[in-house]
Amino acid sequence: MTKKDALVYLSMISGGEFDKIMELIHDDVRIDPFEAEKLVSTLDCQTVTILDPNYPEAMKHMFAPPVVLYYYGNFELMNQYKRTYAYVGSREPDQYAKDMARKISKECADLGLILVNGMARGIDGESLRGALEAKGKCIAVLGCGIDNPYPISNKDIYAKLKLEGLIVSEYPPGIEPSPEKFPDRNRIVVGLSKGVVIGSSKEKSGTMITAKLAADNFREVGAVPYRATDDNICNQLIKSGVYLIESGQDVLDMIGGYAVGKK
């Protein structure tokens, strides 16, 4: 049994929970090689562990990097850090926020940038749809088992990314989504992104947790401007010094990348 299989096994029996995996490693739990290999062989997805040389370099320098990542699709997208950005926001956006998410993500796709987010309902889904309409590359990070196309409203996105993009999770098959898993998912979104765009958000929200994670991990942060009368935190973020994002070119400038066109 390889060290990689051992880590995947520990991840699977602990439901992908980082603290539980660390506890098992710390306790030097005995592993039955036959049992481990049998369980790992049931996976229909691919895996990469923190011990592997191709583990995403940008993730290694974050707090509590995932021990195992399960994935479907084009793994190489995880290692193109200079071209990646996250677009995140409210689950209940207004029409302006939806339109801007699609517009900006389409323009970013035309510039060859890679979109990362949690495939959540609302802004996440809108930006993914915009990028996919423009034939762009996308990474969706799940807050549940890799086999679960959650939320069901984005099942079509899941199916498309499984074949043409990348689906990633630190949770093995069979793990249901739950609110406490979403902040952990968001740290992976940040880890795989060179910069984060806030497309729409209230002051207290999961989106703002993502923005703080980005700042804490030295990622660039930008926000889409709103009318002064709108109940949205984006203008306050811009006043505080984050990038003002109105176009794909603004995203490119924020991450200090370069346009390569669609690939």
DAZIQUI-V545115 format. One record per run of one state. SS is the DSSP state (2 for helix, 1 for strand, 0 for the rest). FROM is the first residue (numbers start at 0). TO is the last residue. If there is no record, write none. Layout:
BEGIN
{{SS:FROM:TO} {SS:FROM:TO}}
END
This chain:
BEGIN
{{0:0:1} {2:2:12} {0:13:16} {2:17:25} {0:26:31} {2:32:39} {0:40:44} {1:45:48} {0:49:55} {2:56:59} {0:60:66} {1:67:72} {0:73:73} {2:74:78} {0:79:79} {2:80:82} {1:83:88} {0:89:93} {2:94:109} {0:110:112} {1:113:116} {0:117:121} {2:122:132} {0:133:135} {1:136:140} {0:141:143} {1:144:144} {0:145:150} {2:151:163} {0:164:164} {1:165:168} {0:169:169} {1:170:170} {0:171:177} {2:178:190} {0:191:193} {1:194:199} {0:200:204} {2:205:215} {0:216:218} {1:219:222} {0:223:232} {2:233:239} {0:240:241} {1:242:243} {0:244:246} {2:247:254} {0:255:262}}
END
